[in-house]
Amino acid sequence: MDTQISFGIEETTDGFLAYQLQNPSCYAYGSTEEEAYEALYTLTHEERDMYTWEEWN
Protein backbone atom coordinates (compact mmCIF):
# COMPACT_ATOMS: atom_id res chain seq x y z
CA MET A 1 0.00 0.00 0.00
CA ASP A 2 1.37 3.40 -0.99
CA THR A 3 1.08 6.20 1.56
CA GLN A 4 -0.45 9.44 0.25
CA ILE A 5 1.76 12.36 1.16
CA SER A 6 0.35 15.89 1.54
CA PHE A 7 2.88 18.50 0.54
CA GLY A 8 3.41 22.20 0.05
CA ILE A 9 5.61 24.07 -2.40
CA GLU A 10 7.03 27.54 -1.88
CA GLU A 11 9.12 29.69 -4.17
CA THR A 12 12.50 30.70 -2.73
CA THR A 13 15.21 33.01 -4.02
CA ASP A 14 17.08 29.95 -5.38
CA GLY A 15 14.16 27.96 -6.80
CA PHE A 16 11.43 25.99 -5.11
CA LEU A 17 11.07 24.18 -1.80
CA ALA A 18 8.72 21.20 -1.48
CA TYR A 19 7.92 19.85 1.98
CA GLN A 20 5.60 17.44 3.73
CA LEU A 21 2.74 19.12 5.56
CA GLN A 22 2.79 16.38 8.23
CA ASN A 23 6.56 16.70 8.72
CA PRO A 24 8.03 20.02 7.50
CA SER A 25 11.53 18.78 8.37
CA CYS A 26 11.20 16.46 5.35
CA TYR A 27 11.86 18.72 2.37
CA ALA A 28 13.61 18.96 -0.99
CA TYR A 29 14.67 21.72 -3.36
CA GLY A 30 14.41 22.08 -7.13
CA SER A 31 14.85 24.64 -9.89
CA THR A 32 11.18 24.25 -10.81
CA GLU A 33 8.08 23.22 -8.90
CA GLU A 34 8.15 19.89 -10.71
CA GLU A 35 11.80 19.23 -9.81
CA ALA A 36 11.15 20.06 -6.16
CA TYR A 37 8.12 17.76 -6.08
CA GLU A 38 10.01 14.93 -7.80
CA ALA A 39 12.91 15.29 -5.35
CA LEU A 40 10.51 15.18 -2.38
CA TYR A 41 8.65 12.21 -3.88
CA THR A 42 11.91 10.33 -4.38
CA LEU A 43 13.09 11.13 -0.86
CA THR A 44 9.85 10.08 0.82
CA HIS A 45 9.52 6.88 -1.20
CA GLU A 46 13.15 5.84 -0.74
CA GLU A 47 12.94 6.55 3.00
CA ARG A 48 9.23 5.86 3.48
CA ASP A 49 9.76 4.06 6.80
CA MET A 50 11.28 7.25 8.20
CA TYR A 51 8.78 9.73 6.74
CA THR A 52 5.35 8.11 7.00
CA TRP A 53 2.36 9.90 8.47
CA GLU A 54 1.80 7.23 11.13
CA GLU A 55 5.16 7.96 12.76
CA TRP A 56 4.30 11.66 13.16
CA ASN A 57 0.89 11.25 14.82
Secondary structure, DSSP 4 states (H G I P E B T S, - for coil): -PPP--EEEEE-SSSEEEEESS-TTSEEEESSHHHHHHHHHHHHHHTTTTS-GGGG-
